[in-house]
Amino acid sequence: MTQSTTGDPRQEKIILAASAALKRYQVMAYITGVMLLLLCVEMVIIYLLQAHHLKPYIAWIPFAHGWIYVVYLITVMDTWIKMRWDVGRLVVMVLGGVVPVMSFVVEKRVTRDAHARIAAARELLHTPPAG
């Protein structure tokens, strides 16, 4: 990325921080979504299929998902704060980690909106002042 003569270095740093937060969120959204699907499979195996003999092999899944969800929440808060979105967006992003498949859908929308917001900020930053 090249440094613009019209850009404020502090603003550029904010934009880069938002981009980095978005990337971390994207990674955690996919990991959380996959772990949530694994958790659903684990629940089907244990409670629906009554395959309790498999429990020692898959008992780690709920614990792993729980801790991964905590990390996901941290990345959600980081992204939400840096993007300066409304509380409704935060609620949807938080629910993305507990509703199966929702994390994938929410991640796509968040990424699209964040890229648009970052692009607009970059354009504004590199636009010479009028006058």
C-alpha positions in Angstrom: 0.0 0.0 0.0 1.4 3.4 -0.9 1.3 6.4 1.3 -0.7 9.2 0.0 0.4 12.8 0.3 -3.2 13.8 1.0 -3.9 11.1 3.6 -3.6 11.6 7.4 -1.3 8.8 8.8 -3.5 8.5 11.8 -6.6 7.9 9.7 -4.7 5.4 7.6 -3.8 3.6 10.8 -7.4 3.4 11.8 -8.4 2.0 8.4 -5.7 -0.6 8.6 -6.8 -1.6 12.1 -10.4 -2.0 10.8 -9.2 -4.2 7.9 -7.2 -6.3 10.3 -10.1 -6.7 12.7 -12.3 -7.7 9.8 -9.8 -10.4 8.7 -9.7 -11.8 12.3 -13.5 -11.8 12.4 -13.8 -13.6 9.1 -11.4 -16.4 10.3 -13.2 -16.8 13.6 -16.7 -16.7 12.0 -15.7 -19.7 9.8 -14.1 -21.6 12.7 -17.0 -20.9 15.0 -19.5 -22.0 12.3 -17.7 -25.3 11.6 -17.5 -26.0 15.4 -21.2 -25.3 15.8 -22.0 -27.7 13.0 -19.7 -30.3 14.7 -21.6 -29.6 18.0 -24.9 -30.3 16.2 -23.5 -33.6 14.9 -22.3 -34.5 18.3 -25.7 -33.8 19.8 -27.4 -36.0 17.2 -25.0 -38.8 17.8 -25.3 -38.7 21.6 -29.0 -37.8 22.1 -30.8 -38.9 19.0 -28.8 -41.9 18.0 -28.1 -42.8 21.6 -24.6 -43.8 20.7 -23.2 -43.2 24.2 -20.3 -45.4 23.5 -18.9 -42.7 21.2 -19.1 -40.0 23.8 -15.4 -40.3 25.0 -14.3 -39.6 21.4 -16.5 -36.5 20.8 -16.9 -35.1 24.4 -14.3 -32.4 23.5 -16.5 -30.7 21.0 -18.8 -28.7 23.4 -15.8 -27.5 25.3 -13.9 -26.5 22.2 -16.9 -24.7 20.7 -17.4 -22.8 24.0 -13.9 -21.5 24.1 -13.8 -20.8 20.4 -17.1 -18.9 20.8 -15.4 -16.7 23.5 -12.6 -15.8 21.0 -15.3 -15.2 18.3 -17.1 -12.8 20.6 -13.8 -10.9 21.1 -13.3 -10.6 17.4 -17.0 -9.5 17.0 -16.6 -6.7 19.5 -13.3 -5.6 18.0 -14.8 -5.5 14.5 -18.0 -3.9 15.7 -16.2 -1.1 17.5 -13.7 -0.4 14.7 -16.5 -0.3 12.1 -18.8 1.8 14.4 -21.9 -0.1 13.5 -25.2 0.1 15.4 -26.2 -2.3 18.2 -28.5 -4.3 15.9 -25.4 -5.4 13.9 -23.7 -6.5 17.1 -26.7 -8.6 18.1 -26.8 -10.3 14.7 -23.0 -11.0 14.8 -23.2 -12.4 18.3 -26.1 -14.7 17.3 -24.1 -15.9 14.3 -22.0 -18.0 16.7 -25.0 -19.8 18.3 -27.4 -20.4 15.4 -26.2 -23.2 13.0 -25.1 -21.9 9.6 -25.9 -18.3 10.5 -22.2 -17.5 11.0 -21.5 -18.1 7.4 -24.4 -15.9 6.2 -23.7 -13.1 8.7 -19.9 -13.2 7.8 -20.7 -12.7 4.1 -22.9 -9.6 4.9 -20.5 -8.2 7.4 -17.6 -8.6 5.0 -19.5 -6.9 2.2 -20.6 -4.0 4.3 -17.1 -3.6 6.0 -15.3 -3.7 2.6 -17.7 -0.9 1.4 -17.1 1.1 4.5 -13.3 0.7 4.3 -13.3 1.6 0.6 -15.3 4.7 1.3 -13.0 5.7 4.1 -9.9 5.2 1.9 -11.5 7.2 -0.9 -12.3 10.0 1.5 -8.8 9.9 3.0 -7.1 10.1 -0.4 -9.4 12.8 -1.8 -7.7 16.2 -2.0 -9.4 18.9 0.1 -11.8 21.2 -1.9 -10.9 24.8 -2.3 
